[in-house]
Amino acid sequence: MLFLAWVVLHIMALTVLGVAFYPWYLWPLWMVVPLAITVGMGQLGGMIPHGPHRWAALSTVVVILVVGWQAHWTGDPAEVQRDRREGYFQVAREVNLRTDGQQVSVLATEIGALGFALDRNVRVLDQVLLVSENPTPGRFPSDRDFVDIHHPEFIAETHPFSADHTGEQLAHQNLRRDPNFELVFEYEGGRTVRYHVASRIESRFGLQVLLQRVD
């Protein structure tokens, strides 16, 4: 009951704090899984009479658990994830070198490794609102909204490789490989904000691009 109460309290805390839900927030709860399996196996063993049927049933349960666990957690190869992390570290180094200690901000989709490696004078604007306030309450903000309201000096884009990408998505990525590419945001009154490519990182993970505002 203690562990069940912990699960309930964990989910209630996320709800009360108004945290956007993402599956990895429940990662601490996975510590309950081995305990639940152990208790369940003990209960199942007590329900099945002694003999060959008992061991066959318990073996089947173990196989199902192992196969299910592997199927659920098998993801990108370790080297791909390592390249992704190193790409963010490189983007962070580029930002740090270009700030001269001034207070600046960078707009990014994934903020973990990037935020870890950035200097303290660099503020991270989180596009998916895990750590940033929504600049457009009532609807999900676009990059255009963030640029209009927060004026970030940098934008860190992530374009992972995927066999499921459409032609339009691939064209969107390939534009970033053009040496003359600029990301342009246009607003009412003729105001225009431009970003040029400061750095590109190609790896087994995909393409990571650092864009810097042109003042």
Residue pairs with C-beta under 8 A, 6 or more apart in sequence:
3 32
3 35
3 36
6 29
6 32
7 29
7 32
10 26
10 28
10 29
11 26
14 21
14 25
19 25
19 130
20 128
20 129
20 130
22 130
37 65
41 58
41 61
44 57
44 58
44 61
45 54
45 58
48 54
48 57
48 58
75 81
76 205
79 204
80 204
80 205
81 205
83 203
83 204
83 205
84 113
84 160
84 203
84 205
84 206
84 208
85 113
86 203
87 201
87 203
87 205
87 208
88 110
88 112
88 113
88 114
88 117
88 156
88 208
89 113
89 117
90 199
90 201
90 208
91 114
91 156
91 199
91 201
91 208
91 210
92 113
92 114
92 116
92 117
92 118
93 117
94 198
94 199
94 210
95 104
95 106
95 118
95 119
95 122
95 154
95 156
95 210
96 117
96 118
96 119
96 122
98 154
98 198
98 212
99 119
99 121
99 122
99 153
101 119
101 121
102 121
103 121
103 123
104 121
104 122
104 123
104 152
104 153
104 154
105 122
105 123
105 124
105 125
105 150
105 151
105 152
105 153
105 154
106 114
106 118
106 122
106 123
106 124
106 125
106 152
106 153
106 154
106 155
106 156
107 125
107 127
107 143
107 146
107 147
107 150
107 152
107 154
107 155
107 156
108 114
108 124
108 125
108 126
108 127
108 155
108 156
108 158
109 127
109 128
109 156
109 157
109 158
110 158
111 124
111 126
111 130
111 131
114 124
114 156
115 124
118 124
124 131
124 132
125 132
125 146
125 150
125 152
126 132
127 141
127 143
127 146
129 140
129 141
134 140
134 141
135 141
135 145
135 146
135 149
135 150
136 145
136 149
143 155
143 185
144 185
146 152
147 155
147 185
147 193
148 185
148 187
148 193
151 193
151 213
152 213
153 212
153 213
154 198
154 210
154 211
154 212
154 213
155 183
155 195
155 210
155 211
156 208
156 209
156 210
156 211
157 176
157 208
157 209
157 210
157 211
158 206
158 207
158 208
159 172
159 173
159 176
159 206
159 207
159 208
159 209
160 205
160 206
161 204
161 205
161 206
162 206
165 173
173 207
175 181
176 197
176 200
176 207
176 209
177 200
177 207
179 197
181 196
181 197
182 194
182 195
182 196
182 197
182 214
183 194
183 195
183 196
183 211
184 192
184 193
184 194
184 195
185 192
185 193
185 194
186 192
187 193
193 213
194 213
194 214
195 211
195 212
195 213
195 214
196 211
196 212
196 214
197 209
197 210
197 211
198 210
198 211
198 212
199 209
199 210
200 207
200 208
200 209
200 210
201 207
201 208
201 209
